[in-house]
Amino acid sequence: MKRQEKQVKGEDTIIPLEKRHVYATIVSHDGRAITIDGHRRVLLSGSIHYPRSTPEMWPDLIKKGKEGGLDAIETYVFWNAHEPTRRQYDFSGKLDLIRFLKTIQDEGLYGVLRIGPYACAEWNYGGFPVWLHNMPGMVFRTTNKAFMDEMQNFTTMIVDMVKKENLFASQGGPIILAQIENEYGNVMGPYGESGKSYIKWCANMAQSLNVGVPWIMCQQNDAPQPMLNTCNGFYCDDFVPNNPNTPKMWTENWTGWFKQWGGKNSHRTTEDVAFSVARFFQRGGTFNNYYMYHGGTNFDRTAGGPYITTSYDYDAPLDEYGNLNQPKYGHLKQLHDVLHSMEKILTYGNISTIDFGNSASATIYRTKEGSSCFFGNGNENSDATISFQGESYVVPAWSVTILPDCKNEAYNTAKITTQTSMMVKKPNEAEDTPSTLKWSWRPENMDNFLLKGKGESTQTQLFDQKVVTNDQSDYLWYMTTVKFKKRDPFLGKNMSLRVNSTAHVLHAFVNGKHIGNQHVENGKFNYVFEKDVKFKSGRNVIALLSITVGLANYGAFFESKPAGITGPISITGRNVDETIVKDLSAHKWSYKTGLNGFENQLFRTESVSKWSVESVPFNRTMTWYKATFKAPLGNDPVVVDLLGLGKGTAWVNGNNIGRYWPAFISSENGCAAKCNYRGPYHAEKCLTNCGEPTQRWYVFHILLSYIIKYFNVKPKKFLLRFFFFVLFLNRYHVPRSFLNAEGDNTLVLFEEMGGNPSLVSFQTTRVGSVCANVYEKNSIELSCDRKPISAIKFASFGNPYGNCGSFEKGTCESSNNTIDILTQECVGKEKCSIDVSTEKFGAPDCTGSVRRLAVEAIC
């Protein structure tokens, strides 16, 4: 039954579906569930962070969330984005929190507002502004008056803004829950008694703001009443709230994991995410929020870590660009529909459990109207056969079966009946030669630093980078001058420069010459850089460029983790029997924040700086590149492939699309060809991309336009014999709103380490083909995400084998022409629904195996 056809019942009143999202005036809770206007609710929510997409993307993302069966959208509020300078605020563009909340409201969904204002979220500095750290006597997240005053000021401002627009449910708005602090219980120990006092202060401060909806505290087992403590993690079925009047709530169900430069790509299987949700509801949960439902992109310098990548895809149900990540999106949608159909019985029913042993159990919810059942099998290896009320049910290992009437299986977490979508990249068809951009260039002007050692301020000590830059830039110059007399004993020895560094990346120059660079590897953020150097008699200039790649965002006292060059720094002279060390740490050091190209805004389209088109250099450090291009045709998401580059930053029409680092290669070991969904998931399970750049993706690349053009192949004939080429792309998202649909667009790169921009190109990403492999007596819907199905590449009803893109016929197959049947049903349509049955496809004799349909359709 489709969800549109359902009705949801309260204890005494039937609530028609169209009234489910009429906003409440009274939001409360009891020990079973959040209550809205007195009715207990099953609530399914998804995290979409507004700054990780664009306002133009928000309506589509939120609509897809609703179509996927969500009741609510959750977001953090990002303090350092909104208050980058103390008492100077920014709520423009993708930081327009109120517009985002109103977009949620317009789609008829609820909102969950996690004000924090600590976010973590792999966001730069956990969402805290660095100016806060630089205030005298400051300590974060404890009973520090300066911190509490600033936290209260920002939290109150956000609450007042939301109240002014009547966006809390108590005002008739969409926001049904608010959050104060975030995962403090995970790191609370080192703060001692001050931590306990601080969390009580947080609760009292939040409650004093009178928002009229419940406040939550995640991962806070000692959350003071009336705060609701909630769970975060890959699994929360064992979570028990700290108060019998608090419902069992899951604020972060991690749908995947984040990526780090130099790391591998994590994948959490669809089956395991569904298993975690179903088992949570089996064991009494009534609120589940997916972190993330759409991860998005860390534009500009917002990525934290350190070393969090620009992509925040998170293997979420909606991919980085907003495409449906199938089958995860569709399989969870089916689960949501089943759970919503059981809302009354899950929130009001009496609960009993039968333990069958070997990790198999049945949970029965009963009301006077009827009963609903969950059959769970937590065994990692063996399927379970459960006998219940005279019937036998086979529950696959590591899965949950849901029977809304305790008789008929409506859903099993391990049995996927939704399509798998294969994404493809298309070259930029708006360009005649899309693979070759015409580049101009200019060097970064560093003479004042490299030859003169001239900065903005001078001190006789080494400072942490955060203190000097206030995080206004990734870059900080440390410069000093060393003088040697002609007969100085140092000059006759083998000499080296030694730098104890916590810079994420360090470049060292002596007398204008680049002597080397070093970056953090394997998470070791304290290291020693040492290079042999030839100093001269007289004046020598040492210039060290410290680069951050996102500031720490997690841990006790994480604000104090060093960044930059805190020393000691020394020159060492050696000969056969003597070593002399000259400590430079207390020398006069000159500091300069940022680079000239950034200050002069070379990335802006209207920049008047001179660029050269002659002899464009490759593999040159500290170099700016610029090219123009046409916007790709259509409305598919746009990516730029930065293959061949080293490390740096990219802008499109002046919009910072984030840091890039294709030169940083992950280790060779740790990846597996196959991923077994069975057994507990962790971030090191199901890894891919070993030995490759972190943001490199294996994709199928359509060469249709070129084959048609150069080989005179008829398009229709080619589509029937469709094929793909595998390419490896270093893809970075370029939102359509950053582009000029007509005329030229400008791409600017700042390359730090040296790379080859000639390989850079623009593509679009879309669904290229969709597949399904479904047992009979099920239905399958094929959809090309709002584009027509153009051909059926493969179809077989019997016992076909293989995976999407490589299906093969088995030993038995229907005599009916399955391809013709599906062509008739599907080709030319944006979506089609097929009942997998012998009535439609015939009855092949597949003795010993259950018949199924395998199909691959081209979009």
Secondary structure, DSSP 8 states (H G I E B T S, - for coil): --GGG-EEE-SS-EEEGGGTTS--S-EEE-SS-EEETTEEE-EEEEEE-GGGS-TTTHHHHHHHHHHTT-SEEEEE--HHHH-SBTTB----GGG-HHHHHHHHHHTT-EEEEEEES---TTBGGGG--HHHHTSTT--SSSS-HHHHHHHHHHHHHHHHHHHHTT-BGGGTSSEEEEEES-SGGGT-GGGHHHHHHHHHHHHHHHHHT--SS-EEEET-TT--TT-EEEEEES--TT---SSTTS--EEEEEESS---BTT--EE---HHHHHHHHHHHHHTT--EEEEEEEE--B--TT-B-BTTB-SB--TT-SB-TTS-B-TTHHHHHHHHHHHHHHTHHHHHHSEEEEEEEETTEEEEEEEETTEEEEEEEE--SS--EEEEETTEEEEE-TTEEEEETTSSS--EETT---S-EEEEEEEE-TTSSSTT---EEEEE---HHHHTS---SEEESS---HHHHHTTS-SEEEEEEEEEE-TT-GGGGSEEEEEEEEB-SEEEEEETTEEEEEEE--TT---EEEEEE----SEEEEEEEEEE-SS-B--STTGGGS--B--S-EEEEEE-SS-EEEEE-TTS-EEEEES-HHHHTTTTSTT-----B-SS--SS-SSEEEEEEEE--SSSS-EEEE-TT--SEEEEETTEEEEEE-TT-B--S-S--SS----S---TTSSEE-TTSBTTEEEEEE--HHHHHHHH---HHHHHHT---EEEEEEEEEE-GGGS-SSSEEEEEEEESS---GGG-EEEEEEEEEEEEEEETTEEEEEE-SSS---EEEEEEEES-BS-TT--B--S-B-SS-HHHHHHHHHTTSSEEEEEE-HHHH-----TTS--EEEEEEE-
